[in-house]
């Protein structure tokens, strides 16, 4: 058993409280000053997120519980919350210039990002089924709104509607699964469920677990609950797509770890089968479906589906080494995705955004630095050494092989090779095709995000110890060692 200590909830949930108070203050400021307050509210949101980030880093390393055991703080929650807050800050930074050019810079957007981030942090620290569901809904509701934030754009409105309808369906499935688990165990607490399920699980409980897995699979865009991803990614404003592909993914993957490792460790054989299927299906679909895509945002949607499949390999292993692999993978995936979308946001001429892959033709001759960074992100996503993406896949594959999931690891390697085709095709367009008209200069925010992401992807192999060590500590905290 993992030793736990119950502490006052206010100190334990300090990052969430900071974000909540900050969101209320920013709403009040926006309501008083109107749309003129948008730049101030955006800066305020970044400050609030940064303060919450510092509060996360200052939390104690040992496992602590609050709110009658429904809220937990440990090394794993600190690691994943830090990643989530970084992604949320990057989402606001990338959006500022874009929304100003599009004429939709309203103060509500950064506030909605902050509110969604509160839900993400709640999900990461949830220690029972009710806290998990509340956090998930707080994460989702603002997300539906920002998907349709460009109200005059039909594609954006359609994206928000699709996301809302399918998101409501997935929430219902997860809630139904949670009710089944509660009905057959008599408790909603993850540690108590884990104590009860030490051997076999009944059919009803397995049904509940399957429905919970379905709800989680939707949030991480895993097959077969991925159907919303390409349309929502394409239709949403590009900074919103960048946010969706980063912050909620990290939080949802942390939620999957909390549920399967925290509540059902005693029936690993049952849920491992579910995760192996979802992982294989996601990797295969992500590799093959992206090949025919010409829209760069749809391509990144299928890429994210495939990347979720790779991350699930580590979770399917069900060991501390596997969870370490998941943590490393999500950190590296965050850098690769934010860097890629910073490059995609740079694809514009004047106020016209370009989304066709062919528009990248010959960029190396007109924008050599942008071309180098974009190629770096594509090589890393393809898993080519010595970039960070290679090591991220190495850690999850090694964890799978360690527990005998050799076939799963082999399928992961094969799909990586197949997926490399569409990443390398982009590099070919950038460096070998005839150049087209030049892009407009990048904004300061895009340069900052791209520079930071490129540094992580390029230099990880030189100084891997901080990230690998933090991920190992996070994983051990879930297994009491």
N, C-alpha and C positions, 0 to 999 in steps of 0.2 A: 504493500500500500504506500501511496505517496503521502508524506507528511504535509499537513496543511495547517494554516493558522487563520483564524477568523479575526478580521480587523474592521474598524469603522469603514463603511462603504464610501464615505466622502473622499478619504485619502486614496482609496483604491481606484476609484473612478475619476480621479482628478483630471486626466486629459479629456474625458467625455464632458465633464462639468465645464471646463474651460471653453470647449467648443460650443456647448449649449448657451452659455452666457454670452459668448462672442456673437453667436448667430442672432440672438435676441437684440443685442445692441446694434448690430449691423442692419437688421430689419427696421429698427426704430430710426436710425440715421437715414436710411433710404426713404422711409415714409415721410420724414420731415423735409428733406432736401430735394426729393424727387430724382429724376434721371441725372441731374447734375452731380449727384453723389457717387455715380458709378466708379470713377477712378479711385475715390477715397475708400469706398466699400471693398473694392478689389484688393487694395493694399491692406486694409484692415483684416480681410479674410486671410491673406497670407501671413500677417502678423499673428493672428489667432492660431492658425495651423502650426506656425513655427513654435509658439509658446507651448502648445499641446505636444509637439514633438520633443521639446526639452523636458516636459513633464514625464513623458514616456521613458526617456533615457534615465531620468532620476529615480524611477520606481525601483524598489528593492528586487534583488535577483531571485529570492526564494519564492516558493509558491504560497500565495495568500488568497483567502476567500472572503467575500463580503456579500451583503444583501441576502442573508440566510443561505449562503452557499451557491447562489445562482450566478455570481460574478466571480471570476478568477483572474488573478494576475500572476504570471510566471515569466520565465525567460522566453518562452515561445510567443506569448502575447506581446511582449516588448518588441521582439524582432519583427513580427508581422505588422504590428501597429506602426512601427517606424517606417516600414516600406509603404504602407498605405498612406500615411501622412505626406511622405515625399511625393507619391504619385498625385495626390490631391493638389498639392502646391504646384506641381508641374502643370496640371490641368488648367489651373487659373492663369499661370504665366503664359501658357500657349494660347489662351483664349483672348487675351486683352486686345492685341492688335487686330486679330481676325474679326472679332465682333464689332470693333470700331469701323473697320472697312465695310462690313456688311450692313452697318446701320442698325444693329440689334444689341448694342452694348447697354444692357439694363442692369441695375444693381441687384436684381433678384438672382442672377446666375451664380456669383460667388457665394451668396447665402445658401443657395440650394446645394452647392458643392460641400459646404461646411455641414449642413444638415445630413446629407448622405454619408459623410465621413463619420459622423457620430454613430450612425447605424452600423457602419463597417467595424468601428472599434468595439461596439457592443457585441457584434457577432463573434469577433475574435476572442473576446473574453467570456463568452457565454458558457455557463456550466450546467444549464438545464434546458429543457425543450422550450419552455415559455420565453426565457431570455433570448434564446436563439431565434425564435419566431418574431419577437418584438424588434430585435435588431435587424432582422432580414427585411421586415416591412419598412422600417425607418431608412434603411439603405435603398430600398426599391422605389418608394413613392417619389422622392425628388428626382430619381433617375428617369422616371417616365416623363416628367415635366421637361427636363433639360434635353431629352431626345427630340422633343417637339418644340425646342426653344425658338427656332426660326419659323415663326407663325405664318409668314407669307410664302413659305416654301412648301410645296405639296409633298415633296419627298420627306422633309423633316416631320411634317404632321403625320404622314403615314407611318414613319418609323416609330414615333411616340405611341401611336395607336396600337401598332403590332406589338410593341414591347409591353404595353400595359395589358392587353388581352392575354397574351401568352404568359406574362409574368404573374397575373392573377391566377391562371390555371396552375402554374408551378407552385405558387404559394399554397393553394388549396390542396395539392397533392402532398406537399410537405406537412401541412397541418393534419391531414388525414393520417399520414404515416405516424406522426407524433402521437395522435390520439390512440392508434392501435398499440404503439409501444407502451403508452401509459396504461392502457386497458389490460395488457398482459403482464406488466411488471408491477403496477400499482405505485409507480414513482416517476417523476419527471427529471430527477437529478442524475446527471451523468455518472458520478461515482457510485451511486446506489444501484443504477442499472448495471454498471460493470460488475458490482459485487454479486448481483443476482445471477448474471449470465456467465457462469464459469465453464459450462460444458456445452450442451446442445440447446438450441433454441427451437421453440415450437413453430408450427406453420404460420399461425397468426402473427407472431413476432417477426418472422421473416418477411411476411407481407408488409408489415409496418416499416421494416428496414428498407425494403425495395422502394416504397413510396417516398421515404425520406431521401434516399439516394437519387430518385428522379428529380425531386425539388432542388437538390444540390447541383445535380448535373446541368439543370437549366441555368443556374446562376454562373457556372463556370464555362458555359457554352460547350458542353461535352455531348457527343453523339449518344443517343438519338434525340436529344433535346436541344439541338443546336439551331433549329430551323429559323429562329429569329435573328441570328447573328449577322449574316451577310446583308440582309435588308436594313437592319437598324444601323449597322456600321456605315453603309453607303448613304442612307438618308439623313442621318444626324449631321449637324455641323461638325466639321473635321476636328476641332478641339474637343468636342464632346465624345467623338469616337475615340480619340486618344485617351481620354479619361476612362471611358468604358473598358478599353482594352488593358488598362493598367490597374487602377485602384480597386474596383469591385472584384477583379479576378484574384488579386492577392487575398482580399478578405474572404471571398467564397472558398478559396483553396484552404485557408486557415479554418474555416467552418467545417469543411470536409474532414480535416485532420481531427478537430475537436470531437466531432460526432463519432467517427469510426474508431479512432484510437482511444478517445476519452470515455465513450459510453459502451462500446462493443468490443473491447479487446479480447474477451473470452471466446468470441465466436468468429475469430479471424478467418477460418476456412469458408464461412458462409459469405461474408462481405467481400472477401478477396476475389471470389469468382465474379461478383458484380463489377468490381473495379477493373479486373483484367479485361472483361468484355468491353466496358466503356472506354478504357485506354486504347485497346487495339482498334476499335471502331473509329475513335477520334483521330488517331494517328493516320489510319488508312484514308479516311475521308478528307482530312486536312491536306494530305499529300497529293491525292489525285484530283480533288475538286478545284484546287487553286490553279492547276495547270492551264485551264482554258479561260481564266479570268483576264479581262483587259482593264477593268477598273481597279486602281491600286488599293482603294479602301476595301473592296470586296476580297481582293487577294489577301490583305492583312487580316480580314475576318476569318478566312479559312486557315491562314497561318496560325491564328490564335487558337483555333479549334485543335489543330495538330499539336501545338505547344502544351495545351492542357493535357492531351493524351500522354505526352512525355512526362509531365509533372506527376500524373497519376501513377506512373510506374513506381515511383518512390513510395507513394502512399500504399499501393498494393503490396509492397514488400512487408509492411506492417512492423518494421523494426526502427530502432533509433537511427541507424544508418540511412534507412529509407527516408525518414522524416527530415534528416539533415539534407539529403539530396533534394527533397521538395523545397526546403527553405532556400537553399542555394539557387535552385532553378528559378524560383519566383523572383529572387533579387536580380539575377542576371536577365531574366525575361523582362522585368520592369525597365532596366536600362536599355535593352535592345528595342523594345516597343516604343518608349518615349523618344528615343533617338530617331527611329524610323518615321514617326509621325511629325517630328520637328522638320525632317526632310520633306515629307509630303506637304506640310503647310507652306514650305518654301516654293512649291510648284504653283506659281501664279504669275500672271502677266497683268500688271495694273491691278485692278480689283477683281479680275476673273480668275477663279480657282481652276486648276487643271487636275483631272483625276485619271486620265488615260495613261497607261504605262508607256505608250509610244511617245508621249510628251517629254519623256526623260532622255530621248535620243541625243547623244553627243554632249551631254551636260558636262562631261569632263573637260571639254575645250572651252566652255563659256564660264563654268563655275567649278574650278578644280577642287577647292576645299569641300564644297557641298558634295561633289561626286565621290571624293575619297571617303567622307563620313558615311554617305549612303551605302557605298560598296562595303564598308566595314560592317555596317548593321546587317546587310544581306549575307555576307560571309559568315557572320556570327550566328545568325538565325539558321543557316544551313549546317552549322556545327563543324566548321572548318578550323583546325588548330592553327595558331595558338590562341585564338580569340576566346572570349569568355563563354560563348555558346557551346563550344566543344566541351569545356570542363563541366558545364551545367548538365549536359547529357551524360557525360562520363559518370558523374556521381549517382544519378538515378539508375543507370544501367548496371553499375557495379553493385548497388544495393539489391537489385532484382536477382542478379546472378548469385549473390551471397545466400539467398534463401531458396535457390533452385528454380526461379522463374526465368530460366534460360531462354525459352521460346519467346516470352514476352520481350526480353531484351533484344533478341535477334530481329524480331518484327520491328522494334523501335529503330534499330540500325538500318534496316532495309528501307523503311519509310523515310528515314532521314536522307538517304541517298536519292530517293524519288523526289522528295520535296526540294532537294538542292537544285533541281532543274529550274523551277520558276524563280528561285532567288538569283541563280546565276544568269538567267535570262535578263533580269533587270540590270545586272552588272554589265552584261554584253551590250545592252542598249546604251548605257551611260558612257562606255568607253570606246565602242567600236562603230556605232552608227553615226550618220551625218548629223551635225547639230542643227537644231531648230532655233527659233527666236529665243533670246535670253529671258531668264526669269527676273522678276523684280527683286530688289535686295531683301534679305531676311530681316525680320524684326529682332530687336535686342533679346526678347524673351525666347525666341526660337534658337538664337545663337547660344544662349546660356544653357538651355536644356540639351541641345545637340552636343555642345562641348563637354558637359558633365557626363552624358551618356557615352560618348566616344571614349572618354578617359577610362570609364569603368570597363568597357568592352575590350579596349586595347591593352590596358595595364593589369588586368586581373591576374594573368599568369605570372606577372612579376611579384605581386604582393597579394597572394590569395589568403594568407593567414587570418587577417581580421574578419573577413566574411565567413570563411570556412569555420573558424573557431566560434564565432557568434552563432552560426547555424547549428554546430554540434552542441553547444550549450543549450540552445532552444530545444533541440530534439531530446536531449537527456532529461530536460525538465518534465517532459510528458511521461517518461518511463521511470521516474523516481531515482535516477542515478546521476 
